[in-house]
Structure formats: structure tokens, C-alpha cells
Amino acid sequence: MKKLLLSYAAYNLWANEKLAEVITGLDESLSFTPVTSSFPNIFSTVEHIWQAELAWLLRIQQVPPTTKPEFPDKDIQALLNTWLLQSKAWEAFIEQATEEQLEEMVAYKSWQGIPFTTPLWQIAQHVFNHSTFHRGQLITMLRTLGVTSFPQTDYIAFAREVG
């Protein structure tokens, strides 16, 4: 299981880096241009992915946040850099975890205060899958804003490139 989760953690970082490169190359105002999606703009969508990666990592480290983290300012480049650091932290966490630790149950509360218990490996899988879902939304948002060239971010492209 660890080998698979390590692969997904590396893929998550790789794909996030690919999209961060695209967003970095845009006029910064496009990050705040309203686009109909789950979140109102690119900045808010990236912030949501970062929030989820951060909150879940804190939960499994037994330092659960009591409120959703919010990025302190509206600097898209700073947010992208922080997002990538968070993705690297996930990769490092999985790398140092043992198979036994990945099987451990994690007790946590939802943002609504509802208690849950889930195996750590399922939380990690959720985080990586959640990021993939919202990266797809980012690509749709970028297309809506006129961006026409994207790097391949499918898992198979990662596997072919990284091996």
C-alpha cells in the first residue's frame, strides 16, 4: 500500500506543479476573474485545494484545525508556492510512514463538528483524489478564461514521465 500511496503523493505534487506553472504565466487579474464553478475564481479554487491538503495533514498529525485555514493575502504566486510546499509535505509524510501507520485509524471531526474515524491510508487517498477533482475544475476555469494550452496532468502521463 505504501508504494501506491507514495506514487499518488508524487503524482499529486507533479500535477499541482504543472498547473501552478500555467497559472504563474497568466496575468494575475485572471486569478480573480469570476468563473462559474464550485468556487468563484481560480484563486479560491487553489486556496480550497491547499486548505484541504493542510487540514487533512494536520488531522492525521493529531493537530486538528478548529477552523478552515485561510490564505493570509490575495497574492496568487504566494498561494501557489504555499500549495506546492503543502503537497511536498504530503509526499514527505507518506515517505516516512510505515505500512502499520498507514493502517492506523485516525479520529477527527468534520468542519461541522461531527466525529469520524478513518484509516490513514483512506484519508491520504481522499486528499489526492480531491486534488485531482479540483485540478479538473481549474482546467475548465482556465479554458473559460481563454487559456488553450495545457500540460498533460493525467496519472498515466506522470507514470510515463517519471517512471
C-alpha positions in Angstrom: 0.0 0.0 0.0 2.8 2.4 0.8 4.3 2.1 -2.7 0.9 3.0 -4.2 0.3 6.0 -1.9 3.9 7.2 -2.5 3.2 7.1 -6.2 -0.1 9.1 -5.7 1.6 11.6 -3.4 4.4 12.2 -6.0 1.7 12.4 -8.8 -0.3 14.9 -6.7 2.8 17.2 -6.4 3.8 16.7 -10.0 0.3 17.6 -11.4 0.0 20.5 -9.0 3.3 21.9 -10.2 2.1 21.6 -13.8 -1.0 23.6 -13.1 0.9 26.1 -10.9 3.2 26.8 -13.9 0.2 27.6 -16.1 -1.3 29.9 -13.5 2.0 31.6 -12.9 2.2 32.5 -16.6 -1.1 34.3 -16.5 -2.0 37.9 -15.9 -2.6 37.9 -12.2 -6.0 39.5 -12.6 -7.3 36.3 -14.3 -6.9 34.5 -11.0 -9.7 36.7 -9.6 -11.9 36.8 -12.6 -15.3 35.3 -11.8 -15.9 31.9 -13.4 -18.9 29.7 -12.6 -17.7 26.6 -10.8 -17.6 25.2 -7.3 -15.6 28.3 -6.2 -15.9 31.8 -7.7 -12.4 32.0 -9.3 -9.0 30.4 -9.8 -7.6 31.8 -6.6 -10.4 30.5 -4.5 -10.1 27.0 -6.1 -6.4 26.8 -5.5 -7.0 28.0 -1.9 -9.5 25.3 -1.4 -7.1 22.6 -2.6 -4.4 24.0 -0.3 -6.9 24.2 2.6 -7.9 20.6 2.2 -4.3 19.3 1.9 -3.3 21.3 5.0 -6.3 20.5 7.1 -6.1 16.7 6.5 -2.4 16.6 7.2 -2.9 18.4 10.5 -5.7 16.0 11.3 -3.6 12.9 10.8 -0.8 14.5 12.8 -3.2 14.9 15.6 -3.1 18.8 15.5 -6.6 19.3 14.0 -7.5 22.8 12.9 -10.6 24.2 14.6 -11.4 26.4 11.6 -10.7 26.2 7.9 -7.3 27.7 7.2 -7.4 30.9 5.1 -4.6 32.2 3.0 -3.5 35.5 4.6 -3.5 37.6 1.4 -4.6 37.7 -2.2 -1.2 37.0 -3.7 -1.7 34.2 -6.2 2.1 33.5 -6.5 2.5 33.2 -2.8 -0.5 30.9 -2.6 0.8 28.7 -5.4 4.2 28.4 -3.6 2.5 27.5 -0.4 0.3 25.0 -2.1 3.3 23.2 -3.6 5.0 23.2 -0.2 1.9 21.6 1.3 1.9 18.9 -1.5 5.6 18.2 -0.8 4.8 17.8 2.9 2.2 15.1 2.0 4.8 13.3 -0.1 7.3 13.5 2.8 4.7 12.3 5.3 3.8 9.2 3.2 7.5 8.5 2.6 8.3 8.4 6.3 5.2 6.5 7.3 5.3 2.8 7.9 2.8 0.3 6.5 1.5 -0.1 10.0 1.0 3.6 10.5 -0.9 3.8 7.2 -3.3 1.3 8.5 -4.0 3.2 11.8 -7.4 4.7 12.4 -7.5 8.4 12.7 -10.2 10.1 14.8 -11.2 13.6 13.7 -14.1 16.0 13.4 -15.6 17.4 10.3 -15.9 21.2 10.0 -19.5 20.8 11.3 -18.1 19.1 14.4 -19.2 15.5 13.5 -16.7 12.9 14.8 -15.4 10.3 12.4 -12.7 7.6 12.4 -11.0 6.6 9.1 -7.9 4.6 8.3 -5.0 6.9 7.5 -4.4 5.4 4.0 -8.0 6.2 3.0 -7.5 9.8 4.2 -4.4 10.1 2.0 -6.2 8.6 -1.0 -9.1 11.0 -0.4 -6.7 14.0 -0.4 -5.0 13.0 -3.6 -8.4 12.3 -5.3 -9.8 15.5 -4.0 -7.0 17.5 -5.6 -7.4 15.7 -8.9 -11.1 16.6 -8.9 -10.4 20.3 -8.4 -7.5 20.4 -10.8 -10.0 19.4 -13.4 -12.1 22.3 -12.4 -9.1 24.6 -12.7 -8.5 23.5 -16.2 -12.2 24.1 -17.1 -11.9 27.6 -15.5 -8.7 28.4 -17.4 -10.3 27.3 -20.7 -13.3 29.6 -19.9 -10.8 32.4 -19.4 -9.2 31.8 -22.8 -6.2 29.6 -21.9 -5.8 27.0 -24.7 -2.5 25.2 -24.0 -2.2 22.8 -21.0 0.3 20.3 -19.9 -0.9 16.7 -19.6 -1.8 16.1 -15.9 -3.3 12.6 -16.1 -1.7 9.9 -13.9 -0.5 7.9 -16.9 1.4 10.9 -18.2 3.1 11.2 -14.8 3.9 7.4 -14.9 5.4 7.8 -18.4 7.4 10.8 -17.5 8.6 9.8 -14.0 8.7 6.0 -14.5 
